[in-house]
Amino acid sequence: MGTNAAPAASRAAAAGRGSFWHEILGAFSPNRVISKAAFRFIIVFQVAVLLIVWATSTYVFLPKPMDVWRAFVDLWSHEGLGQELIVSFSLNLQAMAWATLISLGLAYLTVVPAFQPIAMAVSKGRFLGMVGLTFFFTIIFSSGHRLKVSLLVFGVAVFLLPA
């Protein structure tokens, strides 16, 4: 009785491996649901292929990973990259806060009939191109910080409103 348990266990393990590879191959079928393990394997495999291609690339315009790392260390230690990232992150947080406040206020006012046209007009701003509006924002806002915040607020707030 004990001798039959070992072959059964090995068959179950082989079936489990076959099932995993079956799921990996099934990932190429449209609308197929795959397991989390198969999804993780696909991600790891794709990242590994990307890193290998990047590390062995002979293109001049694509720097090697070590070149990128050396440039990053130089930018971080000598050019103030860390400080600039903090400034940029805080600018984005400020813009998101303003955009959220403005959008929440306008979204609330959409139930008041007198303010519905304003909210609808602002929500249509998502179809405007930012390139053309940059000139008008530059004329309206004098400082660089205000200009950046206002462009980010406009670019985000119009998408936070219901259409």
N, C-alpha and C positions, 0 to 999 in steps of 0.2 A: 504494500500500500504506500509506503514511503517512497518507493522508486517511481511511482507515477506522478508524485507531486512535483518533482524536479523538472521533468519534461513539460509539464503543464505550465509551470512558472516561466520557463524559457520561451514557450510558445506565446504566453501572454505578453512577455517583454518584447518579443519580436513583433507581435501584432501591434503593441503600443508604438514601437518605432515606425512601423509601416503606416500606422494611422497618422502620426505626426507628419511624415513626408507626404502622405496623401493630402493632408490639410495644406501643406506648403504649396503643393502643385495646384490644389483647389483655389488658392489665392488668385490664380490667373483666370478664374471663371467669373463672369460678371455677376454682381449682386450676391456673392457667396459670403456667408458669415464664417469667419475663421476664429480659432481660439486665441486667447491672449498670448499663449506661449508661441504660437506660430507667428503672430503679429510682431512680437518682440524679436524673434529670430530674423524675420524679414528686415526689420529696422537695423539690427546689428549688422546683418550681412550688407545692406546698402551703405551704411556708414563706413564699414571696413573697405568696401570696394572704392568708395569715394576717396578715402584717405590714401589707399594704395595708388590710385590714379593720380592724386595730387602730389604725392611724394615722388613718384617716378615720372612725372610729366617733363617733357623736354621743351615745352613752350616757354619762350623768353618772357612773355607778358604775365605768366602765372608763376609767382615766386614760390619757392620751396617752403615747407612748413617751418624749417629752422630760420629762414630769412624773415618770415612773418613774425616769428617769436622774437627775434633780435630787434626788429623794428618796433614791436609792441613794447619791449622792455625799454628801449631808447625813448619812445614817446612818453611812457609812464614816468620814467625817472628824470628825464631832462627837459621834456617839452610841456609838462603839466597836464597830461591827459586825464589823470584822476580828478583834478580840480575842475577841468572843463566838463567832465562827465557829470559831476555833482551839480554844476551850474545848469547844464542842459536838463538833467532829471528834475531839478526843482522848478525850472521854467515850465516843463511839461506838466508837473503836478499843479502848478498855479493855473495854467491854461485849462486843465481838466476840471479843476474846482470851479472856475468861472463859467465854463461851458455847461457844467452840470447845474449850477445855480440858475443860469439864464434859461436853460432848456426846461428845468423843472417849473420855473415861474411861468414860462410861455405855455407849457403843457397844461398847467393848472388853468390858465386863462382861456384855453381852447373851449372850455365849457361855458364861458361867459360870452354871449353872442356879440357884444361890442368889440371883443378882442380877437374873435375868430379870424377875421381877415388878416390881421397882423401875424398871427401864428402861422396861418397858411402861407403867407408870403415868405416868412422866414424859412419854413420847411421847404419851399421851392428853391431856396438858395443852394441846395445840394447839387443842382444842375448847372450852376455857374462855375466857370473855370477859375481856378486860383491865380493863374498867370495874369489875366486881365485885371483882377481885383487888387493885385499887389501894388500897382501904381496908386490907386485910390487910398489904400490903407497907408501907404507911405506919406501921402499928402496929409491925411487926417492925423496920424500919430507921429509925433516928432522924434521921440527917442527910439533907439534900436530895441530896447527891452520891451517897450510897449507895443512896438510894431510886431515883434515875434509873438508875443502873447496874444494880441488881437487876431493875427492870422491863424494861429492855432485854435483859438476860441471859435472863430467863424467856421473854420474847416471841420470842427468836431460838433459844434452845437446844432448845425443844420441836420446832422444825421441822428441826433438824439431826440428830435421832435417827431411825432407821428406824421405820416404823409397826408 
